[in-house]
């Protein structure tokens, strides 16, 4: 066998050995193992979010305010294995800031966004740079806010809610508001959602909601301004 044949066969052998390695690397390219995310949790046990943390996310989306985002645990992960590559895992808190930035156009909120990957899922594309790029102020995110639960967590009693709605001329009397709560729940809930939740009074109560904000988060929350949707908001 001449030298050329030996070199040819060696090249073929190297090709055969490299093929499965390249296939493995290609398969792993969508996984967190070799992700370029800001943080990688690897084998560490990720934290699953509580139901109330998702309610804080939905509240932030509904109010177009990042204030509730601070109440979400910074290590809570949400996973979507069938999402596009690089968007299959995310911190819920980061997603909250990202969604508010997306809808309001406030790119400054993106400083709170951190991308994360697990051993098998990558979220590297859900980073601060992408957040700033998408902070157009032209979108709205789907919502599933449990209004009665949030109002109760904020410490409002039924009587307080009814008094507030009467003060805002949504009902003529406490008795009418109470009757609507019992007999016309859809109307009453509409008024709570569209009037109380957007009020300065409710905004101030957000800081009292139970959550995972630390001392610095609380200070940041206190600095978030109340911005009503409409000029004549209560």
Secondary structure, DSSP 8 states (H G I E B T S, - for coil): --HHHHHHHHHHHHHHHHHHHHHHHHHHTTSGGG---SEEEETS--EE--HHHHHHHHHHHHHT-SGGGGGS-TTEEEE-TTS-TT-SEEEHHHHHHHHHHHHH--GGGGGG---EEESS-B-TTSSHHHHHHH--S---------HHHHHHHTT--HHHHHHHHHHTTSSSSHHHHHHHHHH-HHHHHHHIIIIITTSHHHHHHGGGS-S---HHHHHHHHHS----SSTT--
